Amino acid sequence: LSPPKKGVSMFIESPPVGLSYLATAVRQMGYEPGLKDCLIEGWDNKTTTEYVAKMKPEIVGINVFSSALKSVKELCSMIKTLPGAPIIILGGPHCSGVPEDVLTFFDEADYAFQGECEIAIKEFDEMLLGKRPEEKVTGLIYRTTEGIKINPYLQYKNIEEFGYPAWDLIDPRKYYSQVTIGPNCINLHMSRGCPYSCTFCA
């Protein structure tokens, strides 16, 4: 899920390419993912939770931006009240920026990740199947009896090996004509992640 961003005005939304790369990785593992951008769909947390209840997934992954912390926390709480509630994993810029704080603030979440997750999500699957210990999952943020642990993450250089994003799960036409770029246009990302090095940003 790319969750609702409650309280964010004039937010420029782009296709959730990072999540669609993950969807490709999940398919390579033999599972069928769903992908929803709640802001573009016009969903609030109630509608999003109803969608999760209808789909009955084993795992829900949520992309977290620092501008939407309270909204995402509310969404996690609502999902956890569902019968047979799924495992909740968090990722995205906020988790990579302040990994030490994520599971403290989001006590409803089960796990979080820092860094890119195409490799990590496969290791996480092995962990859930009992084939890999938590401390061997790349970039995993998790709880132990000793407190919250943060595993090192990997910056993988050969990203071409990951394949293409799952474009069939995204309708790019929904992102046309945004406020800053005019009619019949769409943002085109030419790098993975931000190309700038601002000192105020993680």
VEXDOPA-662621 format. One record per residue: residue number from 0; residue in one letter; y, x, z of N, C-alpha, C, O in turn. Coordinates in steps of 0.02 Angstrom, whole numbers, plus 50000, padded with zeros to 5 digits. Example, Ala and Ser with C-alpha at 12.3 -4.5 7.8 and 13.67 -1.06 7.14 Angstrom:
% residues 2
     i   aa    n_c2    n_c1    n_c3   ca_c2   ca_c1   ca_c3    c_c2    c_c1    c_c3    o_c2    o_c1    o_c3
     0    A   49716   50660   50390   49775   50615   50390   49835   50660   50390   49834   50712   50423
     1    S   49888   50642   50354   49947   50684   50357   50002   50645   50394   50057   50670   50402
% end
This chain:
% residues 202
     i   aa    n_c2    n_c1    n_c3   ca_c2   ca_c1   ca_c3    c_c2    c_c1    c_c3    o_c2    o_c1    o_c3
     0    L   49940   50041   50000   50000   50000   50000   50063   50043   50000   50069   50091   50039
     1    S   50109   50025   49956   50178   50049   49963   50213   49991   49998   50225   49940   49966
     2    P   50229   49997   50062   50246   49939   50103   50316   49913   50091   50357   49945   50059
     3    P   50330   49853   50118   50399   49827   50116   50445   49875   50153   50425   49905   50203
     4    K   50505   49882   50129   50554   49926   50161   50609   49884   50191   50665   49881   50165
     5    K   50594   49852   50245   50639   49805   50278   50702   49841   50301   50699   49893   50334
     6    G   50760   49812   50284   50823   49839   50306   50852   49891   50259   50906   49917   50272
     7    V   50817   49908   50204   50841   49957   50156   50873   49920   50098   50839   49884   50062
     8    S   50938   49929   50088   50973   49896   50034   50985   49946   49977   50993   50006   49988
     9    M   50987   49920   49916   50999   49960   49856   50949   50017   49849   50966   50071   49826
    10    F   50887   50005   49870   50835   50057   49867   50809   50061   49796   50789   50010   49767
    11    I   50810   50121   49766   50787   50130   49698   50712   50140   49699   50687   50192   49722
    12    E   50676   50092   49674   50603   50094   49678   50574   50121   49612   50593   50100   49558
    13    S   50529   50169   49618   50494   50197   49561   50420   50180   49567   50395   50165   49622
    14    P   50384   50183   49511   50312   50170   49515   50278   50216   49566   50295   50275   49567
    15    P   50233   50191   49607   50200   50232   49658   50148   50279   49628   50087   50269   49636
    16    V   50172   50330   49593   50128   50375   49556   50082   50412   49604   50023   50423   49588
    17    G   50108   50432   49662   50065   50468   49710   50006   50426   49731   49950   50452   49735
    18    L   50017   50362   49744   49962   50318   49763   49914   50307   49705   49854   50300   49716
    19    S   49940   50306   49644   49896   50295   49588   49853   50357   49572   49798   50350   49545
    20    Y   49879   50416   49589   49836   50476   49585   49779   50471   49636   49722   50487   49621
    21    L   49796   50447   49696   49744   50437   49747   49693   50385   49724   49633   50393   49737
    22    A   49717   50333   49691   49671   50282   49666   49621   50312   49617   49562   50294   49617
    23    T   49644   50358   49575   49599   50393   49528   49547   50433   49567   49488   50433   49549
    24    A   49569   50468   49620   49522   50507   49661   49471   50462   49694   49412   50479   49698
    25    V   49493   50404   49719   49447   50357   49752   49396   50330   49702   49337   50322   49719
    26    R   49418   50317   49641   49370   50295   49589   49319   50349   49574   49260   50333   49563
    27    Q   49340   50412   49573   49293   50466   49560   49240   50472   49615   49187   50500   49605
    28    M   49256   50444   49674   49210   50444   49730   49162   50384   49727   49116   50379   49768
    29    G   49173   50339   49678   49128   50283   49670   49151   50218   49702   49113   50170   49707
    30    Y   49214   50217   49726   49242   50157   49756   49294   50125   49710   49319   50158   49664
    31    E   49309   50062   49722   49360   50028   49682   49421   50013   49725   49418   49971   49770
    32    P   49476   50048   49712   49536   50038   49753   49579   49979   49728   49574   49958   49671
    33    G   49620   49955   49774   49674   49910   49755   49739   49946   49769   49741   49990   49812
    34    L   49792   49929   49733   49856   49962   49743   49911   49910   49736   49916   49875   49686
    35    K   49954   49904   49787   50009   49856   49785   50074   49889   49808   50076   49922   49860
    36    D   50126   49880   49769   50193   49900   49788   50228   49837   49813   50251   49795   49774
    37    C   50232   49831   49878   50255   49769   49909   50328   49754   49895   50348   49696   49891
    38    L   50369   49806   49887   50439   49795   49873   50449   49763   49804   50487   49716   49797
    39    I   50414   49790   49755   50419   49762   49687   50389   49692   49684   50413   49649   49647
    40    E   50335   49681   49722   50303   49615   49723   50346   49564   49760   50336   49503   49753
    41    G   50394   49588   49799   50435   49542   49839   50400   49518   49901   50416   49464   49927
    42    W   50351   49557   49926   50312   49537   49984   50346   49560   50049   50372   49616   50052
    43    D   50344   49518   50100   50362   49540   50167   50297   49559   50203   50243   49556   50174
    44    N   50302   49577   50266   50243   49599   50303   50192   49543   50311   50132   49556   50312
    45    K   50215   49482   50317   50169   49425   50325   50127   49416   50261   50066   49409   50265
    46    T   50160   49418   50203   50124   49410   50140   50077   49469   50128   50021   49460   50104
    47    T   50100   49529   50146   50058   49588   50138   49996   49584   50182   49941   49601   50160
    48    T   50004   49561   50243   49947   49553   50288   49899   49500   50262   49838   49508   50269
    49    E   49925   49447   50233   49882   49395   50204   49842   49423   50145   49784   49405   50136
    50    Y   49873   49467   50107   49837   49500   50052   49780   49543   50079   49724   49540   50053
    51    V   49794   49582   50131   49741   49624   50161   49685   49580   50189   49626   49596   50181
    52    A   49703   49524   50220   49652   49479   50248   49608   49450   50192   49548   49442   50201
    53    K   49638   49436   50135   49601   49408   50078   49555   49460   50047   49498   49444   50030
    54    M   49578   49522   50040   49539   49574   50007   49485   49603   50052   49434   49628   50027
    55    K   49495   49601   50118   49446   49627   50167   49426   49700   50152   49366   49714   50146
    56    P   49474   49745   50146   49456   49815   50133   49427   49849   50195   49440   49828   50251
    57    E   49389   49902   50184   49365   49942   50240   49420   49988   50266   49423   50003   50326
    58    I   49464   50010   50221   49517   50056   50238   49582   50032   50205   49581   50011   50147
    59    V   49637   50036   50241   49703   50024   50212   49744   50088   50220   49752   50113   50276
    60    G   49770   50114   50165   49814   50171   50165   49885   50148   50153   49898   50107   50109
    61    I   49932   50174   50193   50001   50152   50188   50046   50214   50179   50042   50262   50216
    62    N   50089   50210   50128   50136   50263   50113   50198   50253   50157   50228   50199   50155
    63    V   50217   50304   50195   50270   50295   50245   50332   50337   50227   50329   50398   50221
    64    F   50388   50302   50219   50453   50334   50213   50490   50327   50280   50482   50277   50315
    65    S   50530   50377   50297   50565   50376   50361   50613   50317   50366   50630   50295   50421
    66    S   50636   50291   50308   50682   50235   50307   50649   50169   50324   50683   50118   50329
    67    A   50584   50168   50333   50548   50105   50343   50502   50106   50404   50452   50070   50405
    68    L   50517   50147   50453   50471   50157   50509   50456   50092   50547   50398   50075   50559
    69    K   50508   50055   50566   50498   49995   50606   50459   49943   50567   50416   49908   50594
    70    S   50474   49937   50503   50439   49888   50461   50365   49906   50454   50322   49862   50458
    71    V   50350   49971   50444   50281   49992   50437   50243   49984   50503   50185   49965   50503
    72    K   50277   49998   50558   50245   49989   50623   50226   49916   50634   50172   49900   50658
    73    E   50272   49871   50616   50257   49799   50620   50198   49780   50576   50155   49742   50597
    74    L   50197   49807   50515   50141   49793   50469   50075   49817   50497   50025   49781   50495
    75    C   50073   49878   50525   50012   49904   50555   49987   49859   50611   49928   49845   50617
    76    S   50033   49836   50653   50016   49792   50709   49986   49727   50683   49937   49701   50712
    77    M   50014   49699   50630   49989   49636   50602   49920   49645   50571   49877   49601   50578
    78    I   49910   49701   50536   49844   49713   50506   49791   49722   50559   49735   49699   50550
    79    K   49808   49754   50614   49759   49767   50667   49738   49703   50704   49688   49703   50740
    80    T   49776   49649   50696   49757   49586   50728   49706   49547   50686   49679   49496   50709
    81    L   49693   49569   50625   49647   49533   50580   49575   49540   50605   49557   49592   50633
    82    P   49534   49489   50596   49463   49495   50612   49431   49551   50572   49442   49557   50511
    83    G   49392   49593   50604   49362   49650   50570   49414   49696   50539   49406   49718   50483
    84    A   49466   49710   50577   49523   49748   50552   49501   49814   50520   49457   49848   50547
    85    P   49531   49833   50463   49512   49895   50429   49539   49956   50465   49584   49951   50508
    86    I   49512   50013   50448   49541   50077   50469   49608   50084   50435   49615   50069   50375
    87    I   49659   50105   50472   49725   50116   50443   49739   50191   50440   49737   50226   50491
    88    I   49754   50216   50380   49775   50285   50372   49845   50286   50342   49862   50246   50300
    89    L   49885   50333   50366   49954   50339   50344   49964   50405   50306   49931   50455   50321
    90    G   50008   50404   50258   50025   50464   50221   50096   50458   50194   50131   50411   50211
    91    G   50116   50506   50154   50182   50503   50125   50232   50551   50156   50214   50591   50199
    92    P   50295   50546   50135   50345   50595   50156   50355   50600   50231   50363   50655   50257
    93    H   50356   50544   50266   50368   50547   50338   50311   50584   50374   50324   50623   50420
    94    C   50251   50571   50354   50193   50604   50386   50194   50679   50374   50175   50718   50418
    95    S   50216   50700   50315   50220   50772   50300   50279   50804   50335   50277   50862   50354
    96    G   50333   50765   50344   50393   50792   50375   50388   50802   50450   50410   50853   50476
    97    V   50358   50754   50484   50351   50758   50557   50280   50740   50578   50270   50690   50612
    98    P   50231   50780   50558   50161   50763   50572   50145   50756   50646   50100   50719   50665
    99    E   50181   50793   50688   50168   50792   50760   50187   50726   50792   50165   50711   50847
   100    D   50229   50686   50760   50254   50624   50790   50221   50560   50763   50227   50507   50792
   101    V   50185   50567   50707   50163   50507   50671   50118   50462   50712   50132   50402   50719
   102    L   50064   50489   50740   50017   50447   50776   50042   50427   50846   50015   50381   50876
   103    T   50093   50462   50870   50124   50441   50932   50166   50378   50921   50162   50331   50960
   104    F   50205   50378   50867   50245   50320   50851   50202   50262   50826   50210   50205   50846
   105    F   50155   50278   50781   50111   50227   50752   50045   50227   50791   49994   50249   50765
   106    D   50047   50201   50852   49985   50201   50892   49935   50151   50864   49877   50151   50886
   107    E   49955   50108   50817   49908   50060   50787   49867   50094   50731   49813   50069   50714
   108    A   49891   50149   50705   49856   50183   50650   49798   50225   50678   49801   50250   50734
   109    D   49747   50233   50637   49688   50272   50658   49694   50346   50639   49676   50390   50678
   110    Y   49721   50358   50580   49728   50427   50555   49792   50432   50513   49821   50381   50494
   111    A   49813   50494   50500   49868   50507   50454   49853   50572   50418   49810   50611   50439
   112    F   49889   50583   50364   49881   50645   50325   49949   50675   50312   49999   50640   50302
   113    Q   49951   50742   50312   50010   50777   50285   49989   50812   50221   49932   50832   50213
   114    G   50037   50818   50175   50022   50851   50112   49988   50804   50062   49980   50744   50075
   115    E   49969   50832   50007   49936   50793   49954   49864   50780   49973   49833   50818   50010
   116    C   49837   50725   49946   49774   50701   49974   49717   50691   49924   49666   50662   49942
   117    E   49724   50714   49862   49669   50703   49815   49605   50738   49839   49551   50710   49832
   118    I   49611   50797   49867   49553   50833   49895   49537   50806   49964   49479   50795   49981
   119    A   49589   50795   50004   49580   50773   50073   49545   50706   50078   49505   50696   50124
   120    I   49558   50660   50032   49529   50593   50036   49453   50596   50026   49416   50556   50055
   121    K   49430   50644   49986   49358   50652   49976   49325   50682   50039   49270   50663   50057
   122    E   49361   50728   50070   49335   50756   50133   49335   50704   50188   49291   50703   50231
   123    F   49386   50661   50187   49390   50606   50236   49330   50559   50228   49302   50535   50277
   124    D   49312   50544   50166   49254   50502   50153   49191   50534   50181   49149   50500   50211
   125    E   49184   50599   50171   49126   50635   50198   49126   50631   50275   49073   50625   50306
   126    M   49185   50634   50305   49191   50629   50378   49166   50561   50401   49127   50557   50449
   127    L   49188   50508   50367   49167   50441   50387   49092   50431   50379   49061   50391   50414
   128    L   49063   50467   50332   48990   50463   50321   48951   50510   50367   48890   50513   50363
   129    G   48986   50546   50411   48953   50590   50458   48933   50657   50429   48891   50691   50458
   130    K   48962   50676   50372   48943   50738   50339   48993   50795   50349   48981   50851   50326
   131    R   49049   50781   50383   49100   50831   50392   49137   50817   50458   49154   50759   50471
   132    P   49149   50867   50500   49186   50855   50562   49261   50845   50547   49286   50867   50496
   133    E   49296   50812   50592   49367   50798   50583   49408   50861   50572   49454   50862   50531
   134    E   49391   50914   50608   49431   50975   50603   49424   51010   50536   49460   51058   50522
   135    K   49378   50987   50494   49368   51016   50428   49395   50973   50372   49380   50984   50313
   136    V   49436   50922   50389   49467   50879   50339   49539   50903   50326   49580   50903   50372
   137    T   49553   50924   50266   49617   50953   50249   49676   50906   50264   49677   50849   50241
   138    G   49723   50931   50303   49784   50893   50316   49777   50833   50362   49825   50795   50370
   139    L   49719   50823   50392   49707   50765   50434   49745   50770   50500   49747   50822   50532
   140    I   49775   50714   50520   49807   50707   50585   49766   50656   50624   49756   50600   50601
   141    Y   49741   50675   50683   49694   50632   50718   49699   50642   50793   49729   50690   50817
   142    R   49670   50596   50830   49672   50598   50903   49607   50626   50931   49553   50613   50905
   143    T   49614   50664   50984   49556   50688   51022   49571   50677   51096   49625   50656   51114
   144    T   49522   50692   51137   49533   50686   51210   49585   50736   51235   49613   50728   51289
   145    E   49598   50787   51195   49647   50838   51212   49716   50824   51183   49763   50862   51194
   146    G   49722   50769   51147   49786   50753   51116   49780   50748   51040   49725   50746   51013
   147    I   49837   50747   51006   49839   50740   50934   49830   50809   50901   49863   50857   50920
   148    K   49786   50812   50853   49772   50873   50816   49797   50866   50744   49795   50812   50715
   149    I   49820   50922   50715   49846   50923   50647   49811   50979   50609   49820   51038   50626
   150    N   49772   50962   50559   49738   51012   50519   49785   51040   50465   49829   51004   50440
   151    P   49776   51103   50446   49817   51132   50392   49807   51093   50327   49752   51069   50313
   152    Y   49861   51088   50288   49855   51054   50224   49854   51105   50167   49868   51164   50177
   153    L   49836   51081   50108   49826   51125   50051   49875   51107   49996   49882   51049   49978
   154    Q   49910   51157   49969   49951   51147   49909   49911   51171   49849   49911   51231   49833
   155    Y   49877   51125   49817   49831   51142   49763   49869   51152   49698   49908   51108   49678
   156    K   49859   51208   49665   49899   51224   49606   49875   51191   49542   49915   51173   49499
   157    N   49809   51184   49535   49782   51158   49472   49777   51082   49473   49722   51053   49471
   158    I   49836   51049   49477   49836   50976   49486   49811   50940   49423   49795   50880   49426
   159    E   49809   50975   49366   49782   50943   49306   49710   50921   49315   49686   50876   49281
   160    E   49675   50955   49361   49605   50938   49373   49596   50869   49405   49542   50840   49403
   161    F   49650   50842   49434   49645   50778   49468   49641   50719   49420   49623   50664   49440
   162    G   49658   50730   49356   49658   50674   49309   49725   50637   49309   49772   50658   49342
   163    Y   49727   50582   49273   49789   50543   49267   49793   50490   49321   49742   50469   49349
   164    P   49853   50468   49336   49860   50412   49383   49825   50350   49356   49815   50343   49296
   165    A   49807   50305   49401   49774   50242   49381   49828   50192   49358   49846   50146   49394
   166    W   49852   50203   49296   49907   50162   49271   49889   50088   49265   49933   50045   49266
   167    D   49825   50074   49260   49805   50004   49254   49818   49965   49318   49818   49903   49317
   168    L   49828   50000   49373   49843   49966   49437   49918   49957   49448   49939   49927   49497
   169    I   49958   49984   49402   50031   49978   49406   50056   49946   49342   50030   49961   49288
   170    D   50105   49902   49348   50137   49874   49289   50207   49906   49284   50253   49882   49317
   171    P   50215   49959   49244   50280   49993   49241   50338   49948   49222   50396   49961   49238
   172    R   50323   49893   49186   50377   49848   49165   50414   49817   49224   50472   49797   49218
   173    K   50381   49814   49281   50414   49786   49341   50469   49831   49367   50510   49811   49409
   174    Y   50471   49894   49343   50519   49942   49368   50577   49953   49319   50619   49996   49330
   175    Y   50578   49914   49265   50632   49921   49215   50699   49898   49244   50702   49861   49293
   176    S   50752   49921   49212   50819   49896   49223   50842   49902   49295   50867   49854   49324
   177    Q   50833   49960   49324   50856   49970   49392   50932   49980   49392   50963   49995   49341
   178    V   50961   49972   49450   51034   49967   49456   51070   50030   49431   51126   50024   49408
   179    T   51039   50087   49435   51074   50149   49417   51062   50172   49345   51096   50218   49322
   180    I   51016   50142   49309   50998   50170   49244   51003   50122   49186   50988   50140   49129
   181    G   51023   50060   49198   51035   50014   49143   50973   49977   49119   50918   49987   49146
   182    P   50982   49934   49069   50928   49890   49046   50873   49928   49007   50886   49978   48974
   183    N   50812   49903   49012   50755   49928   48974   50744   50003   48982   50728   50038   48934
   184    C   50753   50027   49043   50743   50098   49058   50699   50104   49120   50692   50057   49159
   185    I   50670   50163   49129   50629   50175   49187   50637   50248   49208   50648   50292   49166
   186    N   50633   50261   49273   50635   50330   49297   50573   50368   49273   50518   50341   49273
   187    L   50582   50430   49252   50527   50472   49231   50524   50533   49276   50571   50572   49279
   188    H   50469   50542   49311   50461   50598   49357   50432   50658   49319   50379   50652   49288
   189    M   50466   50714   49323   50445   50774   49287   50413   50827   49332   50396   50881   49309
   190    S   50406   50811   49396   50374   50857   49442   50336   50818   49494   50347   50758   49504
   191    R   50291   50851   49528   50257   50820   49585   50297   50837   49647   50300   50896   49667
   192    G   50326   50788   49677   50371   50800   49733   50441   50815   49710   50454   50817   49650
   193    C   50486   50825   49756   50556   50836   49741   50568   50908   49719   50542   50954   49750
   194    P   50606   50919   49665   50618   50987   49641   50674   51023   49678   50685   51083   49666
   195    Y   50709   50988   49723   50767   51018   49757   50746   51049   49824   50690   51040   49847
   196    S   50792   51086   49855   50777   51119   49918   50833   51107   49968   50860   51154   49998
   197    C   50851   51044   49977   50905   51027   50024   50886   51048   50095   50828   51039   50115
   198    T   50934   51074   50132   50918   51099   50199   50909   51043   50249   50881   51055   50303
   199    F   50932   50982   50234   50927   50927   50281   50863   50887   50272   50851   50839   50309
   200    C   50822   50905   50224   50763   50864   50209   50699   50904   50222   50697   50965   50212
   201    A   50648   50870   50246   50585   50904   50259   50553   50931   50195   50499   50961   50198
% end
